[in-house]
Amino acid sequence: MNANAIITTAEPYRFQIGQTVDHIGGKMRSIIVDRYITMMGRENYHIVVSAEDAAGRPLRIVAGAVPVAA
């Protein structure tokens, strides 16, 4: 990591925390609960899947290219 890197406060994310999204082809309703950008610049989101779609795994991490706005 570059010690001289500048951290900005701009919003580079596609989705906001608390926003409802779909993933897996629009078949799973979810809510964004956390997000981060990797060192390679990729977005990752922590999502909570709605109860009827959770299949025993309510909390998941998905890549930024996967969710679509609901």
C-alpha positions in Angstrom: 0.0 0.0 0.0 1.2 3.5 -0.8 1.8 5.5 2.3 1.2 8.7 0.3 -2.2 7.6 -1.0 -5.0 10.2 -0.7 -8.3 9.0 0.7 -11.3 10.9 -0.6 -14.7 11.2 0.9 -16.6 11.1 -2.4 -19.3 8.5 -2.9 -17.9 6.1 -5.4 -20.4 3.4 -4.6 -23.3 2.3 -6.9 -25.6 1.6 -3.9 -26.3 3.3 -0.6 -26.5 1.5 2.8 -30.1 0.6 3.4 -31.0 0.5 -0.3 -33.1 -2.5 -1.5 -31.4 -4.5 -4.3 -31.9 -7.8 -6.1 -29.2 -10.3 -6.9 -28.9 -13.7 -8.6 -30.9 -12.6 -11.7 -33.3 -10.5 -9.7 -34.6 -13.5 -7.7 -33.4 -12.5 -4.2 -34.5 -9.3 -2.5 -31.9 -7.9 -0.2 -30.8 -4.9 1.7 -27.3 -3.3 1.7 -26.0 -3.3 5.3 -22.3 -2.5 4.6 -19.9 -1.9 1.7 -16.3 -1.5 1.0 -13.9 -1.1 -1.9 -11.0 -3.5 -2.3 -7.4 -2.6 -2.9 -8.0 -3.4 -6.5 -10.9 -0.9 -6.7 -13.7 -3.4 -6.7 -16.9 -2.8 -4.8 -18.2 -5.5 -2.3 -21.4 -5.3 -0.5 -22.6 -7.0 2.7 -26.3 -7.8 2.2 -29.1 -9.2 4.2 -31.5 -11.4 2.2 -35.2 -11.3 2.9 -36.4 -14.1 5.2 -38.3 -16.1 2.6 -35.3 -16.1 0.2 -32.5 -16.6 2.7 -32.2 -20.5 2.6 -30.4 -20.5 6.0 -27.9 -17.8 4.9 -29.4 -14.4 5.7 -26.0 -12.5 5.5 -23.9 -12.6 2.4 -21.1 -10.8 0.7 -21.5 -10.1 -3.0 -19.4 -8.3 -5.6 -20.4 -4.9 -6.8 -21.3 -6.1 -10.3 -23.9 -8.5 -9.0 -26.7 -6.4 -7.3 -29.2 -4.5 -9.3 -31.5 -1.7 -8.0 -34.9 -3.1 -6.9 
